[in-house]
Amino acid sequence: VSQSRYKELMKIQDEVDSWHWYDQKLFEVHKDTDLSIRDIAKETTISSSSIFNTLKNCKAKIREAVGEEYEDYKNTDFELIK
């Protein structure tokens, strides 16, 4: 992992670590597994609309926290990350 990419991942992780545990866990399950929102809902008995809204808000928090660097990360433009 390049230093720029590592730096970006750490900024994102710092942001995630600052969230309420519920948001952290849902985001991590969504990010780290192949489960769809429906599958997560089925496994957890949390409504799919609640999961969708939580993930939408989590992604918005990340975009706000790391700004343009998030777009560079999504587009795998790691050399542009400060």
Backbone atoms as SQL, in Angstrom:
CREATE TABLE atoms (id INTEGER PRIMARY KEY, chain TEXT, resi INTEGER, resn TEXT, atom TEXT, x REAL, y REAL, z REAL);
INSERT INTO atoms VALUES
  (1, 'A', 1, 'VAL', 'N', 0.854, -1.177, 0.000),
  (2, 'A', 1, 'VAL', 'CA', 0.000, 0.000, 0.000),
  (3, 'A', 1, 'VAL', 'C', 0.898, 1.237, 0.000),
  (4, 'A', 2, 'SER', 'N', 0.662, 2.133, -0.949),
  (5, 'A', 2, 'SER', 'CA', 1.459, 3.350, -1.014),
  (6, 'A', 2, 'SER', 'C', 1.181, 4.235, 0.195),
  (7, 'A', 3, 'GLN', 'N', 2.104, 5.138, 0.484),
  (8, 'A', 3, 'GLN', 'CA', 1.940, 6.018, 1.636),
  (9, 'A', 3, 'GLN', 'C', 0.714, 6.906, 1.469),
  (10, 'A', 4, 'SER', 'N', 0.451, 7.404, 0.268),
  (11, 'A', 4, 'SER', 'CA', -0.725, 8.247, 0.030),
  (12, 'A', 4, 'SER', 'C', -2.008, 7.479, 0.278),
  (13, 'A', 5, 'ARG', 'N', -2.052, 6.268, -0.232),
  (14, 'A', 5, 'ARG', 'CA', -3.248, 5.451, -0.039),
  (15, 'A', 5, 'ARG', 'C', -3.423, 5.118, 1.436),
  (16, 'A', 6, 'TYR', 'N', -2.350, 4.798, 2.107),
  (17, 'A', 6, 'TYR', 'CA', -2.402, 4.497, 3.539),
  (18, 'A', 6, 'TYR', 'C', -2.917, 5.703, 4.318),
  (19, 'A', 7, 'LYS', 'N', -2.422, 6.892, 3.979),
  (20, 'A', 7, 'LYS', 'CA', -2.858, 8.119, 4.637),
  (21, 'A', 7, 'LYS', 'C', -4.362, 8.332, 4.465),
  (22, 'A', 8, 'GLU', 'N', -4.843, 8.109, 3.260),
  (23, 'A', 8, 'GLU', 'CA', -6.277, 8.272, 2.983),
  (24, 'A', 8, 'GLU', 'C', -7.098, 7.260, 3.770),
  (25, 'A', 9, 'LEU', 'N', -6.649, 6.025, 3.772),
  (26, 'A', 9, 'LEU', 'CA', -7.371, 4.995, 4.523),
  (27, 'A', 9, 'LEU', 'C', -7.415, 5.335, 6.009),
  (28, 'A', 10, 'MET', 'N', -6.344, 5.885, 6.536),
  (29, 'A', 10, 'MET', 'CA', -6.307, 6.258, 7.948),
  (30, 'A', 10, 'MET', 'C', -7.254, 7.414, 8.244),
  (31, 'A', 11, 'LYS', 'N', -7.364, 8.377, 7.339),
  (32, 'A', 11, 'LYS', 'CA', -8.321, 9.482, 7.519),
  (33, 'A', 11, 'LYS', 'C', -9.744, 8.938, 7.559),
  (34, 'A', 12, 'ILE', 'N', -10.033, 8.029, 6.650),
  (35, 'A', 12, 'ILE', 'CA', -11.370, 7.428, 6.624),
  (36, 'A', 12, 'ILE', 'C', -11.603, 6.636, 7.896),
  (37, 'A', 13, 'GLN', 'N', -10.625, 5.846, 8.317),
  (38, 'A', 13, 'GLN', 'CA', -10.787, 5.042, 9.531),
  (39, 'A', 13, 'GLN', 'C', -10.958, 5.925, 10.757),
  (40, 'A', 14, 'ASP', 'N', -10.216, 7.023, 10.834),
  (41, 'A', 14, 'ASP', 'CA', -10.379, 7.958, 11.954),
  (42, 'A', 14, 'ASP', 'C', -11.801, 8.508, 12.000),
  (43, 'A', 15, 'GLU', 'N', -12.347, 8.812, 10.832),
  (44, 'A', 15, 'GLU', 'CA', -13.728, 9.315, 10.767),
  (45, 'A', 15, 'GLU', 'C', -14.692, 8.232, 11.250),
  (46, 'A', 16, 'VAL', 'N', -14.542, 7.013, 10.748),
  (47, 'A', 16, 'VAL', 'CA', -15.426, 5.908, 11.141),
  (48, 'A', 16, 'VAL', 'C', -15.337, 5.654, 12.646),
  (49, 'A', 17, 'ASP', 'N', -14.131, 5.723, 13.190),
  (50, 'A', 17, 'ASP', 'CA', -13.935, 5.488, 14.622),
  (51, 'A', 17, 'ASP', 'C', -14.653, 6.514, 15.496),
  (52, 'A', 18, 'SER', 'N', -14.963, 7.672, 14.939),
  (53, 'A', 18, 'SER', 'CA', -15.628, 8.720, 15.720),
  (54, 'A', 18, 'SER', 'C', -17.153, 8.551, 15.766),
  (55, 'A', 19, 'TRP', 'N', -17.688, 7.610, 15.001),
  (56, 'A', 19, 'TRP', 'CA', -19.129, 7.418, 14.912),
  (57, 'A', 19, 'TRP', 'C', -19.673, 6.598, 16.082),
  (58, 'A', 20, 'HIS', 'N', -20.989, 6.644, 16.221),
  (59, 'A', 20, 'HIS', 'CA', -21.710, 5.789, 17.160),
  (60, 'A', 20, 'HIS', 'C', -21.483, 4.330, 16.746),
  (61, 'A', 21, 'TRP', 'N', -21.456, 3.424, 17.717),
  (62, 'A', 21, 'TRP', 'CA', -21.126, 2.015, 17.435),
  (63, 'A', 21, 'TRP', 'C', -22.052, 1.394, 16.391),
  (64, 'A', 22, 'TYR', 'N', -23.334, 1.764, 16.408),
  (65, 'A', 22, 'TYR', 'CA', -24.303, 1.204, 15.460),
  (66, 'A', 22, 'TYR', 'C', -23.894, 1.545, 14.027),
  (67, 'A', 23, 'ASP', 'N', -23.569, 2.812, 13.786),
  (68, 'A', 23, 'ASP', 'CA', -23.147, 3.243, 12.452),
  (69, 'A', 23, 'ASP', 'C', -21.846, 2.549, 12.048),
  (70, 'A', 24, 'GLN', 'N', -20.912, 2.448, 12.990),
  (71, 'A', 24, 'GLN', 'CA', -19.640, 1.774, 12.708),
  (72, 'A', 24, 'GLN', 'C', -19.866, 0.336, 12.264),
  (73, 'A', 25, 'LYS', 'N', -20.670, -0.385, 13.026),
  (74, 'A', 25, 'LYS', 'CA', -20.871, -1.813, 12.739),
  (75, 'A', 25, 'LYS', 'C', -21.567, -2.030, 11.401),
  (76, 'A', 26, 'LEU', 'N', -22.625, -1.262, 11.129),
  (77, 'A', 26, 'LEU', 'CA', -23.311, -1.426, 9.849),
  (78, 'A', 26, 'LEU', 'C', -22.390, -1.090, 8.683),
  (79, 'A', 27, 'PHE', 'N', -21.628, -0.016, 8.815),
  (80, 'A', 27, 'PHE', 'CA', -20.709, 0.369, 7.755),
  (81, 'A', 27, 'PHE', 'C', -19.659, -0.716, 7.537),
  (82, 'A', 28, 'GLU', 'N', -19.104, -1.251, 8.613),
  (83, 'A', 28, 'GLU', 'CA', -18.082, -2.290, 8.494),
  (84, 'A', 28, 'GLU', 'C', -18.634, -3.567, 7.878),
  (85, 'A', 29, 'VAL', 'N', -19.832, -3.972, 8.286),
  (86, 'A', 29, 'VAL', 'CA', -20.438, -5.175, 7.696),
  (87, 'A', 29, 'VAL', 'C', -20.658, -4.969, 6.205),
  (88, 'A', 30, 'HIS', 'N', -21.165, -3.805, 5.842),
  (89, 'A', 30, 'HIS', 'CA', -21.417, -3.512, 4.424),
  (90, 'A', 30, 'HIS', 'C', -20.110, -3.473, 3.628),
  (91, 'A', 31, 'LYS', 'N', -19.084, -2.862, 4.202),
  (92, 'A', 31, 'LYS', 'CA', -17.790, -2.691, 3.522),
  (93, 'A', 31, 'LYS', 'C', -17.006, -3.998, 3.459),
  (94, 'A', 32, 'ASP', 'N', -17.057, -4.796, 4.519),
  (95, 'A', 32, 'ASP', 'CA', -16.165, -5.953, 4.643),
  (96, 'A', 32, 'ASP', 'C', -16.776, -7.281, 4.217),
  (97, 'A', 33, 'THR', 'N', -18.030, -7.285, 3.832),
  (98, 'A', 33, 'THR', 'CA', -18.667, -8.535, 3.402),
  (99, 'A', 33, 'THR', 'C', -19.314, -8.343, 2.040),
  (100, 'A', 34, 'ASP', 'N', -19.762, -9.428, 1.481),
  (101, 'A', 34, 'ASP', 'CA', -20.473, -9.370, 0.209),
  (102, 'A', 34, 'ASP', 'C', -21.986, -9.297, 0.415),
  (103, 'A', 35, 'LEU', 'N', -22.409, -9.032, 1.643),
  (104, 'A', 35, 'LEU', 'CA', -23.836, -9.006, 1.934),
  (105, 'A', 35, 'LEU', 'C', -24.483, -7.743, 1.367),
  (106, 'A', 36, 'SER', 'N', -25.639, -7.927, 0.754),
  (107, 'A', 36, 'SER', 'CA', -26.413, -6.785, 0.280),
  (108, 'A', 36, 'SER', 'C', -27.167, -6.179, 1.463),
  (109, 'A', 37, 'ILE', 'N', -27.774, -5.032, 1.239),
  (110, 'A', 37, 'ILE', 'CA', -28.591, -4.411, 2.283),
  (111, 'A', 37, 'ILE', 'C', -29.709, -5.360, 2.694),
  (112, 'A', 38, 'ARG', 'N', -30.321, -6.017, 1.735),
  (113, 'A', 38, 'ARG', 'CA', -31.394, -6.985, 2.061),
  (114, 'A', 38, 'ARG', 'C', -30.870, -8.140, 2.905),
  (115, 'A', 39, 'ASP', 'N', -29.691, -8.638, 2.559),
  (116, 'A', 39, 'ASP', 'CA', -29.103, -9.739, 3.325),
  (117, 'A', 39, 'ASP', 'C', -28.776, -9.306, 4.749),
  (118, 'A', 40, 'ILE', 'N', -28.226, -8.105, 4.892),
  (119, 'A', 40, 'ILE', 'CA', -27.929, -7.587, 6.231),
  (120, 'A', 40, 'ILE', 'C', -29.219, -7.450, 7.023),
  (121, 'A', 41, 'ALA', 'N', -30.261, -6.948, 6.380),
  (122, 'A', 41, 'ALA', 'CA', -31.556, -6.783, 7.050),
  (123, 'A', 41, 'ALA', 'C', -32.100, -8.134, 7.514),
  (124, 'A', 42, 'LYS', 'N', -31.990, -9.122, 6.660),
  (125, 'A', 42, 'LYS', 'CA', -32.477, -10.456, 7.003),
  (126, 'A', 42, 'LYS', 'C', -31.711, -11.046, 8.184),
  (127, 'A', 43, 'GLU', 'N', -30.394, -10.872, 8.177),
  (128, 'A', 43, 'GLU', 'CA', -29.541, -11.428, 9.234),
  (129, 'A', 43, 'GLU', 'C', -29.704, -10.697, 10.572),
  (130, 'A', 44, 'THR', 'N', -29.970, -9.399, 10.519),
  (131, 'A', 44, 'THR', 'CA', -29.988, -8.586, 11.738),
  (132, 'A', 44, 'THR', 'C', -31.380, -8.206, 12.221),
  (133, 'A', 45, 'THR', 'N', -32.384, -8.408, 11.407),
  (134, 'A', 45, 'THR', 'CA', -33.770, -7.975, 11.652),
  (135, 'A', 45, 'THR', 'C', -33.897, -6.455, 11.754),
  (136, 'A', 46, 'ILE', 'N', -32.930, -5.732, 11.196),
  (137, 'A', 46, 'ILE', 'CA', -33.017, -4.278, 11.059),
  (138, 'A', 46, 'ILE', 'C', -33.653, -4.014, 9.700),
  (139, 'A', 47, 'SER', 'N', -34.532, -3.046, 9.632),
  (140, 'A', 47, 'SER', 'CA', -35.212, -2.790, 8.364),
  (141, 'A', 47, 'SER', 'C', -34.217, -2.345, 7.298),
  (142, 'A', 48, 'SER', 'N', -34.474, -2.747, 6.070),
  (143, 'A', 48, 'SER', 'CA', -33.573, -2.386, 4.982),
  (144, 'A', 48, 'SER', 'C', -33.551, -0.875, 4.772),
  (145, 'A', 49, 'SER', 'N', -34.664, -0.196, 5.025),
  (146, 'A', 49, 'SER', 'CA', -34.671, 1.263, 4.869),
  (147, 'A', 49, 'SER', 'C', -33.786, 1.925, 5.921),
  (148, 'A', 50, 'SER', 'N', -33.764, 1.387, 7.128),
  (149, 'A', 50, 'SER', 'CA', -32.895, 1.921, 8.179),
  (150, 'A', 50, 'SER', 'C', -31.432, 1.706, 7.811),
  (151, 'A', 51, 'ILE', 'N', -31.107, 0.534, 7.305),
  (152, 'A', 51, 'ILE', 'CA', -29.736, 0.239, 6.892),
  (153, 'A', 51, 'ILE', 'C', -29.334, 1.149, 5.740),
  (154, 'A', 52, 'PHE', 'N', -30.205, 1.291, 4.760),
  (155, 'A', 52, 'PHE', 'CA', -29.917, 2.153, 3.610),
  (156, 'A', 52, 'PHE', 'C', -29.638, 3.580, 4.061),
  (157, 'A', 53, 'ASN', 'N', -30.507, 4.125, 4.905),
  (158, 'A', 53, 'ASN', 'CA', -30.336, 5.503, 5.373),
  (159, 'A', 53, 'ASN', 'C', -29.065, 5.663, 6.201),
  (160, 'A', 54, 'THR', 'N', -28.772, 4.689, 7.042),
  (161, 'A', 54, 'THR', 'CA', -27.551, 4.747, 7.843),
  (162, 'A', 54, 'THR', 'C', -26.320, 4.748, 6.944),
  (163, 'A', 55, 'LEU', 'N', -26.284, 3.856, 5.961),
  (164, 'A', 55, 'LEU', 'CA', -25.132, 3.790, 5.060),
  (165, 'A', 55, 'LEU', 'C', -25.005, 5.062, 4.224),
  (166, 'A', 56, 'LYS', 'N', -26.131, 5.599, 3.789),
  (167, 'A', 56, 'LYS', 'CA', -26.112, 6.850, 3.028),
  (168, 'A', 56, 'LYS', 'C', -25.517, 7.972, 3.878),
  (169, 'A', 57, 'ASN', 'N', -25.929, 8.049, 5.136),
  (170, 'A', 57, 'ASN', 'CA', -25.411, 9.082, 6.032),
  (171, 'A', 57, 'ASN', 'C', -23.929, 8.856, 6.344),
  (172, 'A', 58, 'CYS', 'N', -23.533, 7.600, 6.494),
  (173, 'A', 58, 'CYS', 'CA', -22.125, 7.285, 6.760),
  (174, 'A', 58, 'CYS', 'C', -21.241, 7.722, 5.596),
  (175, 'A', 59, 'LYS', 'N', -21.665, 7.424, 4.399),
  (176, 'A', 59, 'LYS', 'CA', -20.882, 7.807, 3.223),
  (177, 'A', 59, 'LYS', 'C', -20.800, 9.320, 3.091),
  (178, 'A', 60, 'ALA', 'N', -21.880, 10.014, 3.431),
  (179, 'A', 60, 'ALA', 'CA', -21.870, 11.483, 3.396),
  (180, 'A', 60, 'ALA', 'C', -20.890, 12.035, 4.429),
  (181, 'A', 61, 'LYS', 'N', -20.836, 11.416, 5.612),
  (182, 'A', 61, 'LYS', 'CA', -19.890, 11.852, 6.646),
  (183, 'A', 61, 'LYS', 'C', -18.450, 11.681, 6.166),
  (184, 'A', 62, 'ILE', 'N', -18.174, 10.586, 5.487),
  (185, 'A', 62, 'ILE', 'CA', -16.825, 10.351, 4.969),
  (186, 'A', 62, 'ILE', 'C', -16.488, 11.398, 3.915),
  (187, 'A', 63, 'ARG', 'N', -17.418, 11.638, 2.993),
  (188, 'A', 63, 'ARG', 'CA', -17.170, 12.645, 1.953),
  (189, 'A', 63, 'ARG', 'C', -16.902, 14.011, 2.577),
  (190, 'A', 64, 'GLU', 'N', -17.667, 14.359, 3.593),
  (191, 'A', 64, 'GLU', 'CA', -17.489, 15.645, 4.264),
  (192, 'A', 64, 'GLU', 'C', -16.146, 15.708, 4.992),
  (193, 'A', 65, 'ALA', 'N', -15.764, 14.618, 5.616),
  (194, 'A', 65, 'ALA', 'CA', -14.538, 14.602, 6.424),
  (195, 'A', 65, 'ALA', 'C', -13.270, 14.639, 5.581),
  (196, 'A', 66, 'VAL', 'N', -13.274, 13.971, 4.458),
  (197, 'A', 66, 'VAL', 'CA', -12.045, 13.892, 3.673),
  (198, 'A', 66, 'VAL', 'C', -12.152, 14.585, 2.325),
  (199, 'A', 67, 'GLY', 'N', -13.296, 15.153, 2.028),
  (200, 'A', 67, 'GLY', 'CA', -13.470, 15.997, 0.847),
  (201, 'A', 67, 'GLY', 'C', -13.048, 15.367, -0.457),
  (202, 'A', 68, 'GLU', 'N', -12.272, 16.136, -1.201),
  (203, 'A', 68, 'GLU', 'CA', -11.829, 15.710, -2.534),
  (204, 'A', 68, 'GLU', 'C', -11.011, 14.431, -2.496),
  (205, 'A', 69, 'GLU', 'N', -10.308, 14.227, -1.417),
  (206, 'A', 69, 'GLU', 'CA', -9.479, 13.033, -1.309),
  (207, 'A', 69, 'GLU', 'C', -10.321, 11.764, -1.375),
  (208, 'A', 70, 'TYR', 'N', -11.556, 11.841, -0.911),
  (209, 'A', 70, 'TYR', 'CA', -12.451, 10.684, -1.010),
  (210, 'A', 70, 'TYR', 'C', -12.724, 10.349, -2.469),
  (211, 'A', 71, 'GLU', 'N', -12.934, 11.363, -3.281),
  (212, 'A', 71, 'GLU', 'CA', -13.177, 11.129, -4.709),
  (213, 'A', 71, 'GLU', 'C', -11.942, 10.512, -5.364),
  (214, 'A', 72, 'ASP', 'N', -10.769, 11.023, -4.986),
  (215, 'A', 72, 'ASP', 'CA', -9.536, 10.432, -5.517),
  (216, 'A', 72, 'ASP', 'C', -9.417, 8.965, -5.106),
  (217, 'A', 73, 'TYR', 'N', -9.781, 8.684, -3.875),
  (218, 'A', 73, 'TYR', 'CA', -9.730, 7.301, -3.382),
  (219, 'A', 73, 'TYR', 'C', -10.703, 6.417, -4.164),
  (220, 'A', 74, 'LYS', 'N', -11.941, 6.889, -4.343),
  (221, 'A', 74, 'LYS', 'CA', -12.942, 6.109, -5.082),
  (222, 'A', 74, 'LYS', 'C', -12.492, 5.841, -6.509),
  (223, 'A', 75, 'ASN', 'N', -11.829, 6.817, -7.111),
  (224, 'A', 75, 'ASN', 'CA', -11.394, 6.690, -8.497),
  (225, 'A', 75, 'ASN', 'C', -10.011, 6.055, -8.628),
  (226, 'A', 76, 'THR', 'N', -9.479, 5.600, -7.511),
  (227, 'A', 76, 'THR', 'CA', -8.146, 4.994, -7.419),
  (228, 'A', 76, 'THR', 'C', -7.046, 5.909, -7.957),
  (229, 'A', 77, 'ASP', 'N', -7.233, 7.223, -7.790),
  (230, 'A', 77, 'ASP', 'CA', -6.203, 8.199, -8.144),
  (231, 'A', 77, 'ASP', 'C', -5.346, 8.468, -6.914),
  (232, 'A', 78, 'PHE', 'N', -4.666, 7.445, -6.433),
  (233, 'A', 78, 'PHE', 'CA', -3.945, 7.521, -5.168),
  (234, 'A', 78, 'PHE', 'C', -2.817, 8.557, -5.186),
  (235, 'A', 79, 'GLU', 'N', -2.249, 8.804, -6.370),
  (236, 'A', 79, 'GLU', 'CA', -1.156, 9.776, -6.433),
  (237, 'A', 79, 'GLU', 'C', -1.637, 11.214, -6.176),
  (238, 'A', 80, 'LEU', 'N', -2.934, 11.469, -6.296),
  (239, 'A', 80, 'LEU', 'CA', -3.483, 12.807, -6.062),
  (240, 'A', 80, 'LEU', 'C', -3.810, 13.061, -4.594),
  (241, 'A', 81, 'ILE', 'N', -3.783, 12.024, -3.798),
  (242, 'A', 81, 'ILE', 'CA', -4.147, 12.159, -2.379),
  (243, 'A', 81, 'ILE', 'C', -3.001, 12.819, -1.636),
  (244, 'A', 82, 'LYS', 'N', -3.341, 13.841, -0.877),
  (245, 'A', 82, 'LYS', 'CA', -2.337, 14.612, -0.117),
  (246, 'A', 82, 'LYS', 'C', -1.944, 13.896, 1.137);
